[in-house]
Amino acid sequence: MRGQQVVTSVRLLGEVAVLVDGCPVDLGTPRQRCILAVLALEAGQVVATDRLVERVWGADVTPRTRTTLHGYISRLRAALASADGVALLRRSSGYVLVTDPRLSTIDLHRFRELHAHARSDERKALASLTDALELWRGEALTGLAGEWAEAERERLERERPAAWQDLVDTRLRLGTGADLVAELAARTGAHPLDERAAGQYMLALHQAGRTADALEHYRRVRLRLVEELGTDPGAALQDRHRQILTARPSCTGTSPPAASGSGVPRELLAAPASFVGRHDELHRLDAALDAARSGGTPMLSAITGAGGLGKTWLALRWAHHRLDRFPDGQLFVDLRGYSPDNRPMAPATALRGFLTALGVEAGSMPLETHGRSALFRSLTAGQRILVVLDNAASTDQVVPLLPGGGLCAVVVTSRNQLAGLVIGHDALRVPLDVLSDDEARGLLRARLGTTRVETEHTAIDELVGLCGGLPLALSVIAGRAGTPLSAAVSELRESGLDGLADDDPSASLPAVLSWSYRTLTEEQATAFGVLAGTPGPHTGLPAAANLTGLAPARANAMLRSLEQASLLEYANGRYRMHDLVRAYAADTARQLPAGVRDAAARRVLDFFAHTAHAAGLALDSHRGTAGLPPPAPGTHVHPLPDAPSAMAWFEAERATLLAAQHAAALRGDHHTVWWLALSSDTFHQRQGHRHDRLAGWRAAAHAAAQLSSPTPQLVAHRYLGRACVSLALHEEAIDHLRHAIALAEEHDDPYELGHAHQSLAQALKRQDLRLALDHATRALRLFRDLGLPLCRAHGHNAVGWYTARLGDHDTARGHFDAALALHRDQRNPAGEANSLDRLGYLEHEAGRHESAIRHFGEALALRRALGNVSESAATLGHLGPPHLALGRHDEARAVWQEAQQLYRRQGREEDVELIQRHLGDMDKW
């Protein structure tokens, strides 16, 4: 083989092998070799662990597969220890094979480099293609079995004949066709309907002086195509036939093709050199082409997504890797749907370019769009031509450009979702999303080099986060190769979107986004701007309707139109903007009148405050309803008819509610900050969102300090203390609760004083049970004086619990029985469950295990009905000991394992470990 000598060679084009200085490395078992093959095929790109397992094991995955994989990886690393320039590295989401091209090579990638080089440099094509084909030592991936290996082998085996045919074309251009006659005769015999091979064979025969044989071969091929496929030969083969008939100079292979439009059009832009990822999208395009060819229908696919996502790159990457499927030519046009001048190309103009490429003289071209479209369909019928319609504005712009017949393929790229093309013309939409973090690093590695990326990995990690996986943003940074990456990070962090601007509009993210913005109506532009003020990472329709000030039905239509323009993304019933798109939207919002922006913010914050208040009451009707001021005009509160819908709403808006609290704090809206914390508290407590609860009440305590009324401060410190207790922040909890007691005493508020004493008891229970009992008793005494039965019930439960823990079970039982009766009378299932759980504890301690199980079971049923995940986990944990005492080990194991799962979901690691100790002790018996 010609070319640079390397120390390490990774071989995939034949038997999978690694050679170090010409000596083979022992790669172990077939599956171990398969792991290497998967990583080598995507060298430099992280392969997710799940994907690696799927490709190597297929359907044979077992619970021990991941352990086996790690063992294979370790053995491969040991085997490759002596291989310079090759490293198998672990990344957060999988594994990557990193190679240094100075010291190592992967034959497949070298083959592709040489093949691409041959296409870009005709003078060196013969040497490049010869070297490329010499790399093949047999069938690709020899020795590997399994579904992935078979599919990959079949795909790779399509690349070899494509390179061989390119080599044949090169030799024919040099006029050495006579030497190829025998080889091409065998090829055409094996593939009688391969028109490219037929054309090459005809030219070789002609150059060998056997023109009559060449014309006879055309006649036989044409007859077979008509009989078997019902179609005439494609334009390329017909043109070759005409050339030989007229003995045109281009047939000799010594002169360039004629400059008229009679040749095969090759209009694709160059393939992107630093393309990464998009495996699923490439597979979908492959599958669409295969399905279309099998069904005899044209392929029509639309790659859609926001500006800067790399739609054109994906189309070009796929097109260049499928050139062999389109021997009759490839057409490409930028339709300028989104461009600096905001003037999309007229279909008639695009058709003129296509028809010219297909050989139609200007004087023969119809003047009207429909006439040109009809002629285009006629010329392309029966041809295998690829048409790439880049940067389309709308379905109306695309439809006249669709070719005729069932053998062509069309790939459209657009920021518009092209619903009309999908619905009316059965197009396959291929939506494009941002790159994963690993793919983003791969793009930077391809542009900047592996050494720089590894050396400046800290800056790279921050760049990946700041760019949010947007290929254009990453490419803008990579294009400033002379700037230290740390400086690029600082500029991007400080300047935001302006840090991705450039004098070249096509390389400037703000400019690219502005082309989409300029297509919006005034109403859409206003909605786009105010939606940048959405609290949280995403929004639902009700919140968006309040932001925009539109009725829900109109708001829904508006959101859909922005989604169609790829300025919003929709998934799982929620809308979101990419962070950089959102930054651009915020810039446009500054152009809106201040009153418009302020009214939008007021409406959306009131929407969250009032809807959360209603949802909180649906979960706990005993909380009370007074105090929340009416919402701003135009606010539409979302109706929540029952507790399950309230719980679902809280779960969907969980992140948004915390963001709304923060937004309210920035506006100085202290009442809203406080009300959001209070309204969300039951949800956070029942679901075990301990950190969210703590963050909400810390914000509320700060806001309450700005208010003149003492009650919000009392409540905030009390609930903040309880939130601290749930996270074992006992000293902080005690400080807040003593502050709450002092405030309640100062302002003579016995209701708050009672609750503060009861909460302080909870904070003290691990330090001093008697002191905890003292505070709980004070609380119960205050609640009795107030004549509040529900508060009295909570007081009995608290006093009973500390009494029980101190060993006085009879007194404790009296308190629990009293609490249970009061809770049932007040129809408070949450308190009823607490009382039943406490009674279950007493029954177990007394050795009445069946009764304990019955009480715990009733408590668990109530807590599950309330959606109280936090307390359900506790009750499941309590069920284990009485089951174990009765010798029911399976039942004990089952409830403990379920409790452990719930604790793990809540991040309660201490409780997870406690349950694990119980399970471990049981396994020893």
Residue pairs with C-beta under 8 A, 6 or more apart in sequence:
1 131
1 134
1 135
2 127
2 130
2 131
3 110
3 131
6 85
6 102
6 103
6 104
6 105
7 20
7 21
7 83
7 84
7 85
7 103
7 104
8 18
8 19
8 20
8 83
8 84
8 85
8 86
8 103
8 104
8 105
9 18
9 19
9 104
9 105
9 107
10 17
10 18
10 36
10 40
10 86
10 99
10 104
10 105
10 106
10 107
11 17
11 18
11 19
11 107
11 137
12 37
12 40
12 41
12 106
12 107
12 108
12 140
12 141
12 156
13 107
13 108
13 111
13 135
13 136
13 137
13 138
13 140
13 156
14 136
14 137
14 138
14 139
14 140
14 142
15 137
15 138
15 142
15 143
16 27
16 33
16 34
16 36
16 37
16 141
16 142
16 143
16 144
17 24
17 25
17 27
18 24
18 25
18 27
18 36
18 79
18 80
18 83
18 86
19 25
20 82
20 83
20 84
25 79
25 80
25 82
25 83
26 79
27 33
27 36
27 76
27 79
28 72
28 75
28 76
28 79
29 72
30 143
30 144
30 145
31 56
31 57
31 72
32 72
32 75
32 76
33 143
33 144
34 55
34 56
34 144
34 146
34 148
34 149
35 52
35 56
35 69
35 72
35 73
35 76
36 76
36 97
37 141
37 144
37 149
37 152
38 47
38 52
38 55
38 56
38 148
39 47
39 52
39 88
39 95
39 96
39 97
40 97
40 106
40 108
41 108
41 152
42 97
43 96
43 97
43 98
43 99
43 106
43 109
44 96
44 97
44 98
44 99
44 442
44 445
44 446
44 450
45 96
45 276
45 277
45 438
45 439
45 442
46 91
46 93
46 94
46 95
46 96
46 438
46 441
46 442
47 94
47 95
47 96
48 93
48 94
48 438
49 66
49 69
49 93
49 94
49 95
50 94
51 94
52 69
52 94
52 95
53 61
53 65
53 66
53 69
54 61
54 148
55 146
55 148
56 69
56 146
56 148
57 65
57 146
58 146
58 147
58 148
59 147
73 88
73 90
73 95
76 88
77 88
80 86
80 87
80 88
83 104
84 100
84 103
84 104
85 99
85 100
85 101
85 102
85 103
85 104
86 97
86 98
86 99
86 100
86 103
86 104
87 97
87 98
87 99
88 95
88 96
88 97
88 98
89 95
89 96
89 97
89 98
91 438
92 437
93 436
93 437
93 438
94 438
96 438
98 450
99 105
99 106
100 450
107 135
108 140
108 156
110 132
110 135
111 132
111 135
111 136
111 159
111 163
112 159
114 128
114 129
114 131
114 132
114 135
115 128
115 129
115 132
115 159
115 162
115 163
115 166
116 271
117 124
117 128
118 124
118 125
118 128
118 129
118 132
118 163
118 166
118 170
119 125
119 166
120 270
121 128
122 170
122 173
125 166
125 167
125 170
126 167
126 170
126 171
126 174
129 163
129 166
129 167
129 170
130 167
132 163
133 160
133 163
133 164
133 167
136 160
139 153
139 157
140 152
140 153
140 156
140 157
140 160
141 149
141 152
141 153
141 156
144 153
158 324
161 324
162 323
162 324
165 196
165 197
165 200
165 324
168 180
168 183
168 184
168 200
169 200
171 177
171 179
171 180
172 180
172 200
172 203
172 204
172 207
172 253
173 253
173 254
174 253
174 254
175 207
175 252
175 253
175 254
176 207
176 253
177 203
177 204
177 205
177 206
177 207
177 208
177 253
178 204
178 207
178 208
178 209
180 200
180 204
181 201
181 204
181 205
181 208
181 210
184 197
184 200
184 201
184 204
185 201
187 194
187 197
187 200
187 201
188 194
188 197
188 198
188 201
188 217
191 197
192 221
192 224
193 221
193 224
193 225
193 228
193 229
195 221
195 225
195 233
195 234
195 236
195 237
195 327
196 236
196 324
196 327
198 217
198 218
198 221
198 233
198 237
199 236
199 237
199 240
201 214
201 217
202 214
202 215
202 217
202 218
202 240
202 241
202 244
203 214
203 240
203 244
203 251
203 253
205 211
205 213
205 214
205 217
206 214
206 244
206 251
207 251
207 252
207 253
211 244
211 247
214 244
215 241
215 244
215 245
218 233
218 237
218 240
218 241
218 244
221 233
221 237
222 232
222 233
225 231
225 232
225 233
226 232
231 382
231 407
232 238
232 382
233 241
234 327
234 328
234 382
234 383
234 384
235 264
235 328
235 329
235 358
235 379
235 383
236 264
236 327
236 328
236 329
239 262
239 263
239 264
240 251
242 248
242 262
243 250
243 251
244 251
248 258
249 255
250 256
250 257
250 258
257 263
260 359
261 356
261 357
261 358
261 359
261 360
261 361
262 359
264 327
264 328
264 329
265 329
265 330
265 331
265 357
265 358
265 385
266 329
266 330
267 329
267 330
267 331
267 332
267 333
267 357
268 316
268 319
268 320
268 330
268 332
268 386
268 388
269 312
269 316
269 332
270 316
271 316
271 317
271 320
271 321
272 313
272 316
272 317
273 446
274 443
274 446
274 447
274 475
274 478
275 310
275 313
275 314
275 317
275 446
276 435
276 439
276 442
276 443
276 446
277 435
277 436
277 439
277 442
277 443
278 310
278 314
278 317
278 432
281 303
281 314
281 430
281 432
282 314
282 317
282 318
282 321
284 301
284 428
284 430
285 301
285 318
285 411
285 430
286 318
286 322
288 299
288 301
288 428
289 299
289 322
289 325
289 409
291 299
292 298
292 299
292 406
292 409
293 299
293 325
293 407
295 406
296 406
297 406
298 402
298 403
298 405
298 406
298 407
298 408
298 409
298 410
299 408
299 409
299 410
299 411
299 428
300 402
300 409
300 410
300 412
300 421
300 425
300 426
300 427
300 428
301 409
301 410
301 411
301 412
301 427
301 428
301 429
301 430
302 411
302 412
302 413
302 414
302 418
302 421
302 422
302 427
302 428
302 429
302 430
303 311
303 314
303 315
303 411
303 412
303 413
303 414
303 430
303 432
304 311
304 413
304 414
304 415
304 416
304 417
304 418
304 429
304 430
304 431
304 432
304 566
305 311
305 415
305 431
305 432
305 433
305 566
306 415
306 516
306 566
306 567
306 569
306 578
306 581
307 338
307 415
307 472
307 512
307 513
307 515
307 516
307 566
308 470
308 471
308 472
308 473
308 509
308 512
308 513
308 580
309 432
309 433
309 434
309 470
309 471
309 472
310 432
310 435
310 471
310 472
311 390
311 413
311 414
311 432
312 390
312 391
312 413
313 471
314 413
314 430
314 432
315 388
315 390
315 411
315 413
316 388
318 411
319 330
319 386
319 388
319 411
322 386
323 330
325 384
325 386
325 409
326 384
326 385
326 386
326 409
327 384
328 383
328 384
328 385
329 357
329 358
329 383
329 385
329 386
330 385
330 386
330 387
330 388
331 354
331 357
331 385
331 386
331 387
331 388
332 387
332 388
332 390
333 345
333 350
333 353
333 354
333 388
333 389
333 390
333 401
334 345
334 390
334 391
335 344
335 345
335 350
335 389
335 390
335 391
335 392
335 393
335 397
335 398
336 343
336 344
336 345
336 391
336 393
337 344
337 391
337 392
337 393
337 394
337 397
337 414
337 415
337 416
338 391
338 393
338 415
338 512
338 515
338 516
338 519
339 391
339 515
340 505
340 511
340 515
342 515
342 518
342 519
344 393
344 394
344 397
345 397
346 369
347 369
347 373
347 397
347 400
347 401
348 368
348 369
348 372
348 400
350 389
350 401
351 369
351 372
351 373
351 376
351 400
351 401
352 365
352 372
354 376
354 387
354 401
355 365
355 372
355 375
355 376
355 379
356 362
356 365
358 376
358 379
358 380
360 375
360 379
365 372
365 375
366 372
366 374
366 375
369 400
370 400
372 400
373 400
373 401
376 401
376 403
376 404
377 402
377 403
377 404
377 405
378 404
379 404
380 387
380 403
380 404
380 405
380 408
381 403
381 404
381 405
382 405
382 407
383 403
383 405
383 407
383 408
384 407
384 408
385 403
385 407
385 408
385 409
386 408
386 409
386 410
386 411
387 401
387 402
387 403
387 408
387 409
387 410
387 411
388 410
388 411
388 412
388 413
389 398
389 401
389 410
389 411
389 412
389 413
390 412
390 413
391 413
391 414
392 398
392 412
392 413
392 414
392 416
392 418
393 414
393 416
393 519
394 416
394 418
394 420
395 416
395 418
395 419
395 420
395 421
395 424
395 425
396 420
398 412
398 418
398 421
399 421
399 425
401 410
402 410
402 425
403 410
412 418
412 421
412 427
415 516
415 565
415 566
416 564
416 565
416 566
417 429
417 431
417 563
417 564
417 566
418 427
418 429
419 564
421 427
422 428
422 429
433 469
433 569
434 468
434 469
434 470
434 471
434 578
435 443
435 469
435 470
435 471
435 474
436 469
437 464
437 465
437 469
439 469
440 464
440 467
440 469
440 474
441 453
441 460
441 464
443 471
443 474
443 475
443 478
444 453
444 460
444 463
444 464
444 474
444 477
444 478
445 453
447 474
447 475
447 478
447 479
447 481
448 478
448 481
452 485
453 460
456 484
456 485
456 486
459 484
459 485
459 486
459 488
459 489
460 485
462 489
462 493
463 474
463 477
463 485
463 488
463 489
463 492
464 474
466 473
466 489
466 492
466 493
467 473
467 474
467 477
467 492
467 580
468 578
468 579
468 580
470 509
470 578
470 580
472 500
472 507
472 509
472 512
473 500
473 509
473 580
475 507
476 500
476 502
476 507
476 508
476 509
477 485
477 488
477 492
477 500
479 502
479 507
480 488
488 499
491 499
492 499
492 500
493 499
496 583
497 509
497 510
497 580
497 583
497 584
497 587
498 510
500 508
500 509
500 510
500 580
501 508
501 509
501 510
501 511
502 508
502 511
505 511
505 512
506 512
509 580
509 584
510 584
510 587
513 580
513 581
513 584
514 584
516 565
516 566
516 567
517 525
517 528
517 567
517 584
517 588
519 565
520 528
520 562
520 565
523 558
524 558
524 561
524 562
524 565
525 588
526 548
526 592
526 596
527 548
527 550
527 555
527 558
527 559
527 562
528 562
528 567
528 585
528 588
529 585
529 586
529 588
529 589
529 591
529 592
529 597
530 547
530 548
530 589
530 592
530 596
530 597
530 600
531 539
531 544
531 547
531 548
531 562
531 568
531 575
531 577
531 585
532 577
532 582
532 583
532 585
532 586
532 588
532 589
533 547
533 586
533 589
533 597
533 600
533 601
533 604
533 663
534 543
534 544
534 547
534 577
534 604
534 656
535 543
535 604
535 605
535 608
535 656
535 657
535 659
535 660
535 662
535 663
536 653
536 655
536 656
536 657
536 658
536 659
536 660
537 576
537 655
537 656
537 659
538 574
538 575
538 576
538 655
538 656
539 547
539 574
539 575
539 576
539 656
540 573
540 574
540 575
540 652
540 653
541 552
541 555
541 556
541 559
541 575
542 552
542 607
542 611
542 636
542 638
543 604
543 607
543 608
543 653
543 656
544 555
544 559
544 575
545 551
545 552
545 555
545 556
545 636
546 600
546 603
546 604
546 606
546 607
546 634
546 635
546 636
547 600
547 603
547 604
548 555
548 558
548 600
549 599
549 600
549 603
549 634
550 558
552 636
559 568
559 570
559 575
562 568
563 569
563 570
563 575
567 577
567 581
567 585
568 575
568 576
568 577
569 575
569 576
569 577
569 578
573 652
574 652
577 585
589 597
599 632
599 634
601 663
601 667
602 632
603 631
603 632
603 634
603 635
604 660
605 660
605 663
605 664
605 667
605 669
605 672
606 631
606 632
606 635
606 672
607 631
607 635
607 636
607 637
607 638
608 653
608 656
608 657
608 660
608 676
609 628
609 631
609 660
609 664
609 672
609 675
609 676
609 679
610 628
610 631
610 635
610 637
611 637
611 638
611 640
611 649
612 650
612 653
612 657
612 675
612 676
612 679
612 680
613 628
613 675
613 679
614 637
614 639
614 640
614 646
615 640
615 646
615 647
615 649
615 650
615 679
615 683
616 623
616 646
616 678
616 679
616 680
616 681
616 682
616 683
617 623
617 625
618 640
618 641
618 642
618 643
618 645
618 646
619 643
619 646
619 647
619 682
619 683
619 686
619 866
619 867
620 682
620 830
622 790
622 826
622 828
623 678
623 682
627 675
628 675
629 671
631 637
638 649
640 646
640 649
643 866
643 867
644 867
646 683
647 683
647 686
647 867
650 657
650 680
650 683
650 687
651 683
651 687
654 689
654 692
657 676
657 680
657 696
658 692
658 695
658 696
660 672
660 676
661 672
661 673
661 676
661 677
661 696
661 699
661 700
662 699
664 670
664 672
664 673
664 676
664 703
665 673
665 699
665 702
665 703
668 706
670 703
670 704
670 706
670 707
671 703
671 707
671 712
673 699
673 700
673 702
673 703
674 700
674 703
674 704
674 707
674 712
674 715
674 716
676 696
676 700
677 696
677 697
677 699
677 700
677 716
677 719
678 700
678 715
678 719
680 692
680 693
680 696
681 693
681 696
681 697
681 719
683 689
684 690
684 692
684 693
684 696
685 693
685 726
685 870
686 866
686 867
686 868
686 869
686 870
686 871
687 867
687 869
687 870
687 906
688 869
688 870
688 873
688 902
688 905
688 906
688 907
688 908
689 906
690 723
690 726
690 727
690 906
690 907
690 908
691 727
691 907
693 723
693 726
694 720
694 723
694 724
694 726
694 727
694 729
696 723
697 716
697 719
697 720
697 723
698 720
700 712
700 716
700 719
700 720
701 713
701 716
701 717
701 720
701 736
703 712
703 716
704 712
704 713
704 715
704 716
705 713
707 713
710 743
710 746
710 747
710 749
711 749
711 752
713 743
714 740
714 743
714 744
714 747
714 749
714 752
714 756
715 752
717 736
717 737
717 739
717 740
717 743
717 756
718 736
718 737
718 740
718 752
718 755
718 756
718 759
720 736
721 732
721 733
721 734
721 735
721 736
721 737
721 740
721 756
721 759
721 760
721 763
722 733
722 759
722 762
724 730
724 732
724 733
724 736
724 763
725 733
725 759
725 762
725 763
728 910
730 763
730 766
730 767
733 763
734 760
734 763
734 764
737 756
737 759
737 760
737 763
738 760
740 752
740 756
740 759
741 753
741 756
741 757
741 760
743 749
743 752
744 750
744 752
744 753
744 756
745 753
750 782
750 785
750 786
751 782
751 786
751 788
751 791
753 782
754 778
754 779
754 780
754 782
754 783
754 786
754 791
754 795
755 779
755 791
757 775
757 776
757 778
757 779
757 782
758 775
758 776
758 779
758 794
758 795
758 798
760 772
760 775
761 772
761 773
761 774
761 775
761 776
761 779
761 798
761 802
762 772
762 798
764 771
764 772
764 775
765 772
765 802
765 805
769 802
769 805
769 806
770 806
772 802
773 799
773 802
773 803
773 806
776 795
776 798
776 799
776 801
776 802
777 799
779 795
779 798
780 792
780 795
780 796
780 798
780 799
783 791
783 792
783 794
783 795
784 792
784 795
789 822
789 825
789 826
790 822
790 823
790 826
790 828
790 831
792 822
793 818
793 819
793 822
793 823
793 826
793 828
793 831
793 835
794 819
794 831
796 815
796 816
796 818
796 819
796 822
797 815
797 816
797 819
797 831
797 834
797 835
797 838
799 815
800 811
800 812
800 813
800 814
800 815
800 816
800 819
800 838
801 812
801 838
803 811
803 812
803 815
804 812
804 838
804 841
804 842
804 845
809 842
809 845
809 846
812 838
812 842
813 839
813 842
816 835
816 838
816 839
816 842
817 835
817 839
819 831
819 834
819 835
819 838
820 832
820 835
820 836
820 839
822 831
823 829
823 831
823 832
823 834
823 835
824 832
829 862
829 865
829 866
830 862
830 863
830 866
830 868
832 862
833 858
833 859
833 860
833 862
833 863
833 866
833 868
833 871
833 875
834 859
834 871
836 855
836 856
836 858
836 859
836 862
837 855
837 856
837 859
837 871
837 874
837 875
837 878
839 855
840 851
840 852
840 853
840 854
840 855
840 856
840 859
840 878
840 882
841 852
841 878
843 849
843 851
843 852
843 855
843 882
844 852
844 878
844 881
844 882
844 885
847 885
849 882
849 883
849 885
849 886
850 882
850 886
852 882
853 879
853 882
853 883
853 886
856 875
856 878
856 879
856 882
857 879
859 875
860 872
860 875
860 876
860 879
863 871
863 872
863 875
864 872
869 902
869 905
869 906
870 906
872 902
873 899
873 902
873 903
873 906
873 908
873 911
874 899
876 895
876 896
876 898
876 899
876 902
877 895
877 896
877 899
877 911
877 914
877 915
879 891
879 892
879 895
880 892
880 895
880 896
880 899
880 918
881 892
883 889
883 891
883 892
883 895
884 892
884 922
889 922
889 925
892 922
893 919
893 922
896 915
896 918
896 919
897 915
897 919
899 911
899 915
900 912
900 915
900 916
900 919
903 909
903 911
903 912
903 915
904 912
